Amino acid sequence: MRVHVADHPLIAHKLTYLRDRRTDTPTFRRLADELVTLLAYEATRDVRVAPFDIETPVGPTTGIHLANPKPLVVPILRAGLGMLDGMMRMLPTAEVGFLGLVRDEVTLEASTYANRLPERLDGRQVYVLDPMLATGGTLAMAVRYLVDRGADDITAITLLSAPEGIERLQAELRDVVAPVSVVTGAIDERLDEHGYIVPGLGDAGDRLYGVV
């Protein structure tokens, strides 16, 4: 599994304000959207393309366009929805599927409660959106779910990650043949006793959409 920390001053700048407890929900939502666009630029370096013949105003040339089958973007509900617009800004012709996973606050294990994905994903590149890679259970379950449906290349995009989550992901996906990558804005210090990233930014879903 490849882990890439997108080390860029603009990413660090936006993360600083996302972390700040004084940042209100509308501002948090806008910053998250902007940050995902920057992360998506890094995450799509290996997106599959095919040659494409065109005519410019002065003559013919060959460029590229996204290869078929088109990439699939999968936000993890609910917090991943806050990353979708920023991702689709970079990949407007990609298709979108949805996966609902919830973490038990006692066991910290994830379970599936919603699925809007194609039945088969053979030959598809998949970009998974989840703001926080904390314990790693949710993302590990999502990756296995997608691989079982045939996805052959998976990139997870997260705003923040914890070392414990990365270690668990590497351990649980050791037998997965399909390449798996994580592109993240930062790797923080640790998890606390409740499974939250420290220093982190709190509950991403609550800060995006309010407490429900």
C-alpha positions in Angstrom: 0.0 0.0 0.0 1.3 3.4 -1.0 0.8 6.4 1.3 1.3 9.9 0.0 1.2 13.0 2.2 0.5 16.0 0.0 3.0 18.4 1.4 2.1 21.8 0.1 1.8 25.2 1.8 -1.8 25.8 0.5 -2.8 22.4 1.9 -1.2 23.1 5.3 -2.9 26.6 5.3 -6.4 25.2 4.7 -5.9 22.4 7.2 -4.9 25.0 9.9 -8.3 26.7 9.5 -10.2 23.4 9.3 -8.6 22.4 12.6 -9.5 25.7 14.4 -12.5 25.1 16.6 -13.6 28.7 15.9 -14.2 27.9 12.2 -18.0 27.9 11.6 -19.8 25.2 9.5 -20.1 27.2 6.2 -16.4 28.1 6.3 -15.4 24.6 7.2 -17.5 23.2 4.3 -15.9 25.6 1.8 -12.3 24.9 3.1 -12.9 21.2 2.9 -14.1 21.5 -0.7 -11.1 23.6 -1.6 -8.7 21.2 0.1 -10.2 18.1 -1.6 -9.6 19.8 -5.0 -5.9 20.1 -4.1 -5.7 16.5 -2.9 -7.5 15.3 -6.0 -4.8 16.8 -8.1 -2.2 14.6 -6.4 -4.5 11.5 -6.3 -5.2 11.5 -10.0 -1.6 11.5 -11.2 -2.1 7.9 -12.4 -5.6 8.1 -13.7 -5.9 6.0 -16.8 -6.0 7.9 -20.1 -6.2 7.1 -23.8 -5.1 8.9 -27.0 -7.6 11.3 -28.4 -7.3 12.9 -31.9 -8.4 16.6 -32.2 -8.2 19.5 -34.6 -6.8 22.7 -33.1 -7.4 26.1 -35.0 -4.2 25.5 -36.8 -3.9 21.8 -37.3 -4.4 18.2 -36.1 -2.8 16.8 -33.0 -3.3 13.9 -30.6 -4.1 14.6 -26.9 -5.5 12.4 -24.2 -8.8 11.9 -22.5 -10.0 9.6 -19.6 -10.0 6.0 -20.7 -13.0 3.7 -20.5 -14.3 2.5 -18.2 -14.5 5.9 -16.5 -13.2 6.2 -12.9 -15.7 5.8 -10.1 -15.8 8.2 -7.2 -17.2 6.7 -4.0 -17.8 9.0 -1.0 -18.3 7.2 2.3 -21.5 8.5 3.8 -22.1 10.9 5.4 -18.9 12.9 5.9 -17.5 11.8 2.5 -20.3 13.8 0.8 -18.6 17.0 1.9 -15.6 16.0 -0.3 -17.6 15.1 -3.5 -17.9 18.5 -5.2 -14.2 19.2 -4.8 -13.4 15.8 -6.4 -15.8 16.1 -9.2 -14.4 19.5 -10.1 -11.3 17.6 -11.1 -13.0 14.6 -12.6 -16.3 15.9 -14.0 -16.9 12.9 -16.3 -16.3 10.3 -13.6 -19.2 8.2 -12.3 -20.3 8.4 -8.7 -21.4 5.6 -6.3 -22.2 5.8 -2.6 -21.3 3.6 0.3 -22.7 4.0 3.8 -20.5 2.7 6.6 -21.1 3.5 10.3 -18.6 3.0 13.1 -19.7 1.5 16.4 -18.6 4.0 19.1 -17.9 1.2 21.6 -16.2 -1.4 19.5 -14.9 1.1 16.8 -15.8 -1.5 14.1 -17.5 -0.5 10.9 -20.7 -2.0 9.3 -22.5 -1.3 6.0 -25.9 0.4 6.0 -26.2 1.7 2.5 -24.9 0.8 -1.0 -25.4 2.5 -4.3 -22.7 0.9 -6.4 -22.6 -0.9 -9.7 -22.9 -4.7 -9.2 -19.5 -5.2 -10.9 -16.5 -2.9 -10.9 -14.2 -5.0 -13.1 -11.3 -3.0 -14.5 -12.4 0.2 -12.7 -10.2 2.7 -10.9 -12.0 3.8 -7.8 -11.4 7.0 -5.7 -12.8 6.6 -2.1 -13.5 9.8 -0.2 -13.5 9.8 3.6 -12.3 12.9 5.6 -10.6 11.0 8.4 -8.5 7.8 8.4 -8.7 7.2 12.1 -8.8 3.6 13.3 -8.7 2.3 9.7 -11.6 -0.1 10.1 -14.1 1.9 7.9 -11.6 2.3 5.0 -10.3 -1.3 5.2 -13.9 -2.5 5.0 -14.7 -0.2 2.1 -11.6 -1.2 0.1 -12.4 -5.0 0.5 -16.0 -4.3 -0.5 -14.8 -2.6 -3.7 -12.2 -5.3 -4.5 -14.8 -8.0 -4.0 -16.8 -6.3 -6.7 -13.9 -6.3 -9.1 -12.2 -2.9 -8.6 -8.5 -3.3 -9.7 -7.0 0.1 -8.5 -8.2 2.0 -5.4 -7.1 5.4 -4.1 -8.4 6.7 -0.8 -8.4 10.5 -0.3 -8.5 11.7 3.3 -8.0 15.2 4.9 -6.2 13.7 7.9 -4.8 10.3 8.9 -3.6 8.7 12.1 -0.6 6.4 12.3 -2.7 3.7 13.9 -5.2 3.8 11.0 -2.4 3.5 8.4 -0.9 0.6 10.2 -4.2 -1.2 10.4 -5.0 -0.6 6.8 -1.6 -2.0 5.7 -2.1 -5.1 7.9 -5.7 -5.8 6.9 -5.1 -5.3 3.2 -1.8 -7.2 3.0 -3.4 -10.0 0.9 -5.2 -7.6 -1.5 -3.7 -7.9 -5.0 -5.1 -4.7 -6.4 -2.9 -1.6 -5.8 -4.2 0.5 -3.0 -3.0 4.1 -2.3 -3.8 6.7 0.4 -3.5 10.4 -0.4 -3.8 12.5 2.7 -3.3 16.1 3.8 -1.4 15.2 6.9 -0.5 12.3 9.3 -1.3 13.4 12.9 0.2 12.3 16.2 -2.1 9.5 17.4 -5.7 8.4 18.3 -7.2 9.2 21.7 -9.1 6.7 23.8 -12.3 7.4 21.8 -10.7 6.8 18.4 -10.5 10.5 17.5 -7.4 11.8 15.7 -5.2 14.1 17.8 -4.8 17.0 17.3 -7.2 16.3 14.4 -10.1 18.6 13.7 -13.0 16.9 15.7 -15.8 15.0 14.1 -15.7 15.9 10.4 -19.3 15.0 9.7 -20.6 17.1 12.6 -18.5 20.1 11.5 -19.7 19.7 7.9 -23.3 19.2 8.6 -24.0 19.9 12.3 -24.7 17.5 15.1 -27.6 15.1 14.5 
